């Protein structure tokens, strides 16, 4: 697994990163985190497009990503990159607990991009 830093060309300021995780069957999982000040400016799309092209060119068959269904910006980005929604998992993960230590369950969308869909 690795993190790829994304920086502005103009001043080399790091504005985010893209996670790349190797998975079974020649598959890669990607994820991204960007500084909120740079959302909606096309930087995540530019970085992910370049990585998707490089990964598929190097023989990666399937790239997938998971996101919160409430994060409209994230899943709209995936769809604009040509990812296809494959699943909506109900209450499959939690990151926090309430005051009584009960999990706060969240849903997950799963998206994929296949090599022959470039």
C-alpha atoms as a printed R data frame, in Angstrom:
    type eleno elety resid chain resno       x       y       z
1   ATOM     1    CA   UNK     A     1   0.000   0.000   0.000
2   ATOM     2    CA   UNK     A     2   1.189   3.515  -0.693
3   ATOM     3    CA   UNK     A     3   0.142   7.156  -0.575
4   ATOM     4    CA   UNK     A     4   0.776   9.429  -3.533
5   ATOM     5    CA   UNK     A     5   1.116  13.111  -2.634
6   ATOM     6    CA   UNK     A     6  -0.729  15.615  -4.808
7   ATOM     7    CA   UNK     A     7   0.815  19.047  -5.047
8   ATOM     8    CA   UNK     A     8   0.104  22.270  -6.896
9   ATOM     9    CA   UNK     A     9   2.428  22.627  -9.870
10  ATOM    10    CA   UNK     A    10   2.729  26.367  -9.333
11  ATOM    11    CA   UNK     A    11   4.236  26.303  -5.840
12  ATOM    12    CA   UNK     A    12   4.698  22.591  -4.983
13  ATOM    13    CA   UNK     A    13   2.290  22.910  -2.045
14  ATOM    14    CA   UNK     A    14   0.827  19.546  -1.012
15  ATOM    15    CA   UNK     A    15  -2.973  19.749  -1.275
16  ATOM    16    CA   UNK     A    16  -3.955  16.100  -0.833
17  ATOM    17    CA   UNK     A    17  -3.086  12.487  -1.395
18  ATOM    18    CA   UNK     A    18  -4.354   9.407  -3.174
19  ATOM    19    CA   UNK     A    19  -4.157   6.017  -1.481
20  ATOM    20    CA   UNK     A    20  -3.294   2.955  -3.580
21  ATOM    21    CA   UNK     A    21  -3.722  -0.466  -2.010
22  ATOM    22    CA   UNK     A    22  -2.843  -3.734  -3.739
23  ATOM    23    CA   UNK     A    23  -5.579  -6.361  -3.534
24  ATOM    24    CA   UNK     A    24  -6.025  -9.924  -4.820
25  ATOM    25    CA   UNK     A    25  -6.629 -10.783  -8.472
26  ATOM    26    CA   UNK     A    26  -4.660  -7.895 -10.049
27  ATOM    27    CA   UNK     A    27  -6.929  -5.344  -8.353
28  ATOM    28    CA   UNK     A    28  -6.156  -2.014  -6.703
29  ATOM    29    CA   UNK     A    29  -8.150  -0.044  -4.174
30  ATOM    30    CA   UNK     A    30  -7.925   3.735  -4.355
31  ATOM    31    CA   UNK     A    31  -9.005   6.466  -1.997
32  ATOM    32    CA   UNK     A    32  -8.344  10.172  -1.760
33  ATOM    33    CA   UNK     A    33  -8.170  12.961   0.762
34  ATOM    34    CA   UNK     A    34  -7.805  16.609  -0.245
35  ATOM    35    CA   UNK     A    35  -7.537  19.841   1.698
36  ATOM    36    CA   UNK     A    36 -11.058  21.301   1.804
37  ATOM    37    CA   UNK     A    37  -9.782  24.600   0.342
38  ATOM    38    CA   UNK     A    38  -9.067  22.761  -2.920
39  ATOM    39    CA   UNK     A    39 -12.337  20.843  -3.319
40  ATOM    40    CA   UNK     A    40 -14.322  21.424  -6.504
41  ATOM    41    CA   UNK     A    41 -11.350  22.690  -8.507
42  ATOM    42    CA   UNK     A    42 -10.618  19.505 -10.481
43  ATOM    43    CA   UNK     A    43  -7.422  18.526  -8.682
44  ATOM    44    CA   UNK     A    44  -8.719  15.184  -7.389
45  ATOM    45    CA   UNK     A    45 -10.082  14.317 -10.827
46  ATOM    46    CA   UNK     A    46  -6.793  15.212 -12.505
47  ATOM    47    CA   UNK     A    47  -4.740  13.174 -10.033
48  ATOM    48    CA   UNK     A    48  -7.080  10.153 -10.105
49  ATOM    49    CA   UNK     A    49  -7.333  10.183 -13.917
50  ATOM    50    CA   UNK     A    50  -3.552  10.021 -14.227
51  ATOM    51    CA   UNK     A    51  -3.310   7.206 -11.675
52  ATOM    52    CA   UNK     A    52  -6.160   5.219 -13.240
53  ATOM    53    CA   UNK     A    53  -4.509   5.431 -16.657
54  ATOM    54    CA   UNK     A    54  -1.118   4.429 -15.242
55  ATOM    55    CA   UNK     A    55  -2.575   1.531 -13.238
56  ATOM    56    CA   UNK     A    56  -4.542   0.108 -16.145
57  ATOM    57    CA   UNK     A    57  -1.549   0.579 -18.489
58  ATOM    58    CA   UNK     A    58   0.590  -1.409 -16.056
59  ATOM    59    CA   UNK     A    59  -1.841  -4.343 -16.194
60  ATOM    60    CA   UNK     A    60  -4.200  -3.660 -13.279
61  ATOM    61    CA   UNK     A    61  -7.520  -5.231 -14.240
62  ATOM    62    CA   UNK     A    62  -9.839  -3.738 -11.611
63  ATOM    63    CA   UNK     A    63  -9.663  -0.541  -9.574
64  ATOM    64    CA   UNK     A    64 -12.219  -0.080  -6.840
65  ATOM    65    CA   UNK     A    65 -13.152   2.500  -4.254
66  ATOM    66    CA   UNK     A    66 -15.473   2.712  -1.278
67  ATOM    67    CA   UNK     A    67 -17.225   5.843  -0.059
68  ATOM    68    CA   UNK     A    68 -19.917   7.107   2.275
69  ATOM    69    CA   UNK     A    69 -23.279   7.426   0.451
70  ATOM    70    CA   UNK     A    70 -23.716  10.801   2.195
71  ATOM    71    CA   UNK     A    71 -20.495  12.085   0.612
72  ATOM    72    CA   UNK     A    72 -22.044  13.224  -2.672
73  ATOM    73    CA   UNK     A    73 -18.834  14.902  -3.847
74  ATOM    74    CA   UNK     A    74 -16.879  11.653  -3.503
75  ATOM    75    CA   UNK     A    75 -19.263   9.369  -5.363
76  ATOM    76    CA   UNK     A    76 -19.953  11.996  -8.035
77  ATOM    77    CA   UNK     A    77 -16.181  12.214  -8.573
78  ATOM    78    CA   UNK     A    78 -15.964   8.427  -8.934
79  ATOM    79    CA   UNK     A    79 -18.816   8.424 -11.438
80  ATOM    80    CA   UNK     A    80 -17.204  11.260 -13.425
81  ATOM    81    CA   UNK     A    81 -14.031   9.129 -13.584
82  ATOM    82    CA   UNK     A    82 -15.988   6.280 -15.193
83  ATOM    83    CA   UNK     A    83 -16.455   4.163 -12.071
84  ATOM    84    CA   UNK     A    84 -19.611   2.061 -11.851
85  ATOM    85    CA   UNK     A    85 -21.498   1.620  -8.581
86  ATOM    86    CA   UNK     A    86 -21.511  -2.098  -7.771
87  ATOM    87    CA   UNK     A    87 -22.972  -2.219  -4.280
88  ATOM    88    CA   UNK     A    88 -24.612  -0.372  -1.443
89  ATOM    89    CA   UNK     A    89 -23.642  -2.100   1.776
90  ATOM    90    CA   UNK     A    90 -25.946  -1.346   4.695
91  ATOM    91    CA   UNK     A    91 -24.437  -0.513   8.089
92  ATOM    92    CA   UNK     A    92 -21.237  -2.433   7.354
93  ATOM    93    CA   UNK     A    93 -18.696  -0.176   9.111
94  ATOM    94    CA   UNK     A    94 -18.329   2.167  12.041
95  ATOM    95    CA   UNK     A    95 -15.602   4.623  12.962
96  ATOM    96    CA   UNK     A    96 -17.083   6.129  16.107
97  ATOM    97    CA   UNK     A    97 -19.193   5.108  19.061
98  ATOM    98    CA   UNK     A    98 -21.907   7.013  20.891
99  ATOM    99    CA   UNK     A    99 -21.787   8.013  24.564
100 ATOM   100    CA   UNK     A   100 -22.871   4.485  25.557
101 ATOM   101    CA   UNK     A   101 -20.098   2.850  23.498
102 ATOM   102    CA   UNK     A   102 -22.559   1.650  20.851
103 ATOM   103    CA   UNK     A   103 -21.218   1.671  17.290
104 ATOM   104    CA   UNK     A   104 -22.489   4.401  14.978
105 ATOM   105    CA   UNK     A   105 -22.965   2.260  11.880
106 ATOM   106    CA   UNK     A   106 -22.494   3.689   8.397
107 ATOM   107    CA   UNK     A   107 -23.347   2.464   4.918
108 ATOM   108    CA   UNK     A   108 -20.797   2.119   2.111
109 ATOM   109    CA   UNK     A   109 -20.997   2.469  -1.662
110 ATOM   110    CA   UNK     A   110 -18.579   0.301  -3.635
111 ATOM   111    CA   UNK     A   111 -17.442   1.479  -7.075
112 ATOM   112    CA   UNK     A   112 -15.241  -0.203  -9.679
113 ATOM   113    CA   UNK     A   113 -13.421   0.672 -12.893
114 ATOM   114    CA   UNK     A   114 -12.321  -2.178 -15.175
115 ATOM   115    CA   UNK     A   115  -9.325  -2.135 -17.488
116 ATOM   116    CA   UNK     A   116 -11.433  -2.659 -20.626
117 ATOM   117    CA   UNK     A   117 -13.637   0.319 -19.725
118 ATOM   118    CA   UNK     A   118 -10.898   2.917 -20.334
